Amino acid sequence: MPKITKRVVDATEPDPARKVMVWDSDLKGFGLRVTPAGVKSYVVAYRTAHGRSREFTIGKHGSPWSPDTAREKARAVLHDISAGADPLEAKAEARTAMTVKELADLYLADGPAEKPNKKPASWATDRSNLTRHAVPLLGKKPIKGVTSADISRLQADVAAGKTAADVKTGFRGRARVRGGKGIASRVVASLGAAFTFAMARGLVDRNPARGVKLLKGEKKERFLTEGEVAALADALNTMETTRELHERFAAAIRLLMLTGCRKGEILGLQWNWIDYERGLIRFPDSKTGAKATPLPAPAADILKGLKREKGTPYVLPAIRGEVTRPLVGLQKAWEDVRERATAMAREKAGEADDAPDLTDVRLHDLRHSFASFAVADGATLYLVGKVLGHAQAATTERYAHLRDDPLKAVADRTARRIAEAMKGKGDPST
């Protein structure tokens, strides 16, 4: 009984009548199996706790298994066996165990019934995070075998853009799947929620996402200047006049600029939610629940100028297809508008270096800009939060730094008056 080496493996010939077994002289239970067809594999022979003889296959000879790597694996397997484990049983369980994809499907199907207060939009986000990021990377892995290291690697891969894709979602629809740190951390959060669900059902006894340090996404808040607002307005007017932009897209962008509402709130806006008399939009549901949002007069004028389509409750129904659905395609229209606004502003500025560049402005930045104008005009963060519908004051704190401008203006005016008085130029009667 020789020690299994590469020379021994190469020298062992198959027997057409039966399998050939060569057992290692140094490690009991470790052996080489050669089938009549000549396939050479490394194995571990052992007995279960009940005395049953079993044979566990490590793998075929060749990369990655050599006599040395197979021997190390055999030592680890034999160590587990001595502790009462049965590697063949564990292997069988792994083949039939629920995978990450199956968990994602179960969580998305049954989760809403168990979490009735979770918003449909949040479930839509979970669905996108799981099906477009987590499943492509970890979908085939059994959930019991997922480790915190796997979750950390998943986050790094999503951040690096390994799951980025351009996905066709229908006859005209498409979804641009992007990576980045922000998306990566949200994918981990969604997968962690799915594992919490699995723990509650007794499918796993731990959550591998717990304790994984989340990446911090880059802050992308962008605030428009008055000049940039004017540039956008010029582009909207021009493109609407030349019919390069449908009036519903133009109205949606103007409403976002004038109300500070979220994109989904404007696109899903229904006529019976509008209260012109009190100057309010009464949203029955939103990201933060039911709310009443102020309807400024300029925004009301835009709404009154829109044609009310028959057969739909939506203020901005779909342009093509069923009008019973809300408007789609706003992102593409917005990209066209901001590019036109930049081009027109540069043409108007000529050789000037301070021409507005709006190519980096997102639709959500219109909401940020509404808040920035309000704060700059002296509005308190409390009132700004109320207008925007923030559920927590901490959310509005992102605009706190914008108070510096109006505060500095007050300080400048006051200091100038005191300075004049110090010079003896003040009015002695005041």
Secondary structure, DSSP 8 states (H G I E B T S, - for coil): -----HHHHHH---BTTB-EEEE-SSSTTEEEEE-TT--EEEEEEEE-TT--EEEEEEEESBTTB-HHHHHHHHHHHHHHHHTT--HHHHHHHHHHS-BHHHHHHHHHHHHHHH-TTS-HHHHHHHHHHIIIIIHHHHTTSBGGG--HHHHHHHHHHHHTTTT-EEEE-SSS-EEEE--SHHHHHHHHHHHHHHHHHHHHTTS-SS-TTTT--------------HHHHHHHHHHHHHHHHTTSS-HHHHHHHHHHHHH---HHHHHT-BGGGEETTTTEEEES--TTSSEEEE--HHHHHHHHTS---TT--BSSB-SSS-TTSB---HHHHHHHHHHHHHHHHHHHHTT-TT----TT--THHHHHHHHHHHHHTT--HHHHHHHHT-SSHHHHGGGGGGGHHHHHHHHHHHHHHHHHHHTT-S-TT-
